[in-house]
Amino acid sequence: MESFCRKLPKIELHAHLNGSLSSSTLKKLGCIEESIDKYQTINTDLKEVFSVFKIAHEATNNMENLYEATRSVIEEFAEDNVVYLELRTTPRSEETMSLDQYIDTVIKAIQENESSKIMVKLILSLDRSKAKEEQARTLDVIIKYKNQYPNLIKGVDLSGDPAKGKFFNDLFVKARENGLRTAIHCAELKNDDEVLEILKFNPDRLGHGTFLHPNYGGSAEIWKLYLAQNIPVECCMTSNVICLSATSYDKHHVQEWIKEQLPFSIATDDKGVFKTTLSNEFQLLYDNFKCSQLKLWEICNNSIEYSFASNEEKAFLKLALDQWKTKNIKPEIK
């Protein structure tokens, strides 16, 4: 099954650039072994995980290193047979790099390293820990770049430490009005009031969704609203287990989405921090919930529909997956 998961053409919808740096990439960027060991985390909490992002930010604090980081992440996802990647990052300014230069560099790296093996789109994030005024300024820059690169910049996210800041509904209304799709971190921690507010906004996708279901800390009111909205959830199993928001892989909330045939995708979140791959995440689905080869393929195929690709790109990806299925999966005998 490991070989199957590796060869399966996969769709990655929730991957943070600065959390996806492998140890080999960090070495290229000049990180020492002690920093790399600290960056790659095992069994901690969200607060500690967010503290290690400082290592990635220091490693990508200039345009040359940021370009190399983006290039390497795309290359590594392609090597894992990810055929479609939505990479997300929070624009930031550094001493030697403006907010605009940050975005320009990531765009350049994507344009020059996308290939016939992997299609790449960009989601730009607002940092929830920042004041509303700063988030609003960042959103204006994102909208400007969305208008310049409409086929590359596809959406906006609310990310950062979920214990800090808040969701500003009007900012995401503005993003939507300006043609940006919305993929918002939601219910990564238990915060019922905010979860209800985000669900009422009705984003295109939700990140994590850990505390949505009543069996996992969500309320009946939240679950009723979620079912009415039927929003695809980006499920990140290794991330949730290492961050201790899920108690174990076999008790991960994705099983409720499988049982009730609700929309979801499988994602790595931060493949560098959590030392995982998308192939490994699919292996975990098989090991813990006995998903068949056909079911794993269906999860990938369904994820195409949840993606922010154009209709033409979705048709292209679905054809590729159909052709792969015909060659590699035997029809199930009922």
N, C-alpha and C positions, 0 to 999 in steps of 0.2 A: 504493500500500500504506500510505502514511503516513495517508491519510484513513481507511482501513479500521481501522487500529490505534487511531486517535483515537475513532472511533465505536463500536468494539467495547465492549460492557458488560463491565467488568473487575472482578476480585476481587483485592483487596490484603490479603495475610496477614502481611506483615512490613514495618511502617513505624513508625519511632521518632518520637515527637512532637518531641523536641528536635533531631532531625536532619532534620526535614522542613520547616523554616522557610525560606520563599522570601526573596529579597532585599527584596521589597516588604513582607513581614511584619516582617522585622528592622528596616526603616526605621520602620515604625509603632511598634515597640517601643523606638525610641530609639537604635538602633545607628548608629555612624558608618560611613562608607564603608570605612575601613581595616579595621574589624572584619568587615564583611560580606565583603570580598575574602578575608580570612584564613579565614573560615568556609567559603566555597565552594572546595573543594580540588580540585586536579588532580594526578594521579600522585604519590602519596606512599606512606607505609606506615601500618600500623594505629596505631602509636604516635603519629604526627603527627595522624592523623584524630581520635583520642580527645582530643587536646589542644584541638581547636577546639570541643569541646562546652562548654567553659568559657564561650565567648561566648554560646551559647544559654542556658546556665543563668543567666548574669548578666542576660540579657534577659527571662527568665521567673521572676525571683526574688520576684515579688509576685503576688497573686491576680488583679489587673486584667490584667496582661500575660500571665499564664498562660492566662487565659480567652480573651484575644484571639488568642494563639498557637494554641490548640486550635481555636477557631472558624475561623481562617484556613486551617489545614491541612485541616479537613473540607471547607470551601468549595472549595479548590483541587483536592482529589481528586475532588469531585463534578464540577467543571468539566472534568476529564479523563475523564469517563464511567466513573469507578469507582463501581459500584453497591453494593459491599459492602466495608467497610473495618474491619480489625482494627488499631486504633491501640494502640501499646504505649509505656509510659513507666515510669520508675523513680521511685516516690514519694520525695520528699526534703523536708526541713525547711529553711527559710531564716529569716533574722532576723525577717521580718515574716509568716511563713507556717509553720504546723505541718505535720507529715506528713499529718494528717487533713484539714487545709484544702487541701493540695495535691490530694489525691484528690477531695475535695468539689468543687473548682473545675473539675477536668477532667470529672467526671461532669456537672456543671451545664452546661458548654459543649457536651458531647455531646448531652444531652437537649434543649437549646434550639436546636441547629443541625442535628440529624438531620432529614432531609426525605424526601419521596417519591422523591427522586433518589438518595439514598444511605442505606444502613443501616450503623450504626456500632456496633462492640463494643470493649471495652477489655481489654487484657492488661496486667497490672501486673508489673513486673520486680523481681527481686532483683539487686543489684549484686555481682558475683562478687569485686570487690576488697575488699569489707567483711568484717569478722570474722564468724564463724558466728553469734555471739550477736546481732549487729546484723541480720543477714539473718533470723534467727528472729523477732526483734521485728517486722520489716517484714512478714514472712509472716503473723503474727498479725493485724496491721492489715488486710492484704489479705483474709484469711479473713473478718474482721468485715464488711468492705464487700461481699464476695461474697455473704454471707448477706442483706445489706440490698438489694442490686441484682443478683439472680441472672440476670436477663435482659440485663444490660449488662456486668458483669465476668465474663469467660468463662474466663480462664486466667492462668497465671503463667509467666514467662520467667526464664532466667538470662542476664543481659547484662552489658555492660561490657567493659573491655579483656581480651581472652582470654589475654594474657600475665601477668595478675595473678590471684591467688586460685585458687579451686577449686570443683568441683561437690560439693555436700553432698547425697548421695542421700537421707538421712532427711528433709531439709526438703521435698523434692519428693514423697516418699511421703506426708508429712503433707498437702501441698497436694492431692494426688490424693484422699486419703481424705476431704477436705473439699469435694469436688465441683469442684475447679479442673482445667481441662485444662492440658496442659503443652506449651509450644513453646520448646525449649531451643536456644540457640546451641551448635553442635557442629562440631568440625573446621574452625573458622575459621582456626586455626593447626594445625600438625602437633603433636599431643599424643596419641599412641596410647593410653596408659594411660587418660587421661580419656575419650577417645572410646569405648573399650570399656565403661567404667563407665556412660556415658550411654546407650549402645545397650542394655546389659543392663537398665537402668531402663525402656527402651522408651517414650519420650515419644510424645505424639500427633503432634508434628511436630518437625523439626530445622531450625535456622536455618543457612544457608550450605552446610554439608556439603562444604566445599572439598577437604578431605584425606581423603575416604572411599574413593574408588576407587583401586585399585592404580596406574592410569596417572597419578594425580595426587597421589601421595605416601602414599596409604593402604596398609595391609598386607593380605595375603590373608585373615588372620584377621578383620580389621575388615570387609572386604567380604563375607565369608561370613556374618557375623552380621547385617550390614545387610540383605542379601538375605533372610535368614530373617525379619527383623522387618518389612521392606518399609514403612518409615516415610516419609511424604511429606516432601520437602525443599523449603524456601523458598529458591529460587535468586535471587541478587541480582547480575546480571552487571556492571553499571556499577560497583557498589560493589567487587566483587572485582578488577576490572581497575584501577581507580584506586588501590586499596590494595595493588596489586602481588601479591596472592595468586593471581591468575590472570594469565598472561602476555599474553593478548590475548582479544578477544571470540570469535574463531573457534577458540580452544583452550580455551574455558570448559568446565568439567566438566558443564554441563547437557546437553551433547550425548550423554553416556553414558546419562543418564536418558531422553532421547528415543529413542536407539537400542534400549535394552533395555525400553522401555515401563514405566519405573518411575514411582512417584508423585512429582510435583513441582508447585510453583506458581512463578510469576514475580513478583518483588517489587522494590520500589525501595530498601528498607533506609532510606536517608536522602536523600530527594529534594532537600532543600535543600542539604545538604553537597555532593552529587555532581551537582547541577544536571541532574536527570533527571525523567522522568515515567513512569508505568506504560505509557503509550502508547509512549514511546521504548524501553522494555525489550522490548515486543513487536515493535517495528520491528527491534531488534537480533537477535531470534530469526529473523525473516524474512531479514534481510540476511546472516546468518552461517550459518544452517542450513536455509534455503529451506523453512521451514515454510509450508504452504499456509494459506489463509484458514480452511479447515475445521479444520486442526490448531490454529491459534491459538485458535479458538473452543472447541475441545475442551479446551485447557489451562485456559481460564476456567471451563468447565462442570465439569471435574474438580475444580477448586479449591474449588468450592462444597462438595463432599463432604468435603474436607479441612478446611473451616472449622469454627469453633466455634459456628456458628449452630444454632438449634433445628431439629428435623426439619420443622416447619411453615415456618420461614423458608427452609430449603433448598429445599423444594418451591416456594415462591413465587419464589425466585431462578431456579430451573431453568426454571420456566414462562416467566419473562421472557426468559431467554436463548434458549429454544426458539422463542419468538415472534419474537425478533430474527433468529435464524438463518433462519427461514422467509422473512423479508422481504429479507434482505441477502446470503445466501450461496447461490449456485447449486450444485445437486448435482454432485459430482465424477463425471466419466465414467471408468469403469474399462475 
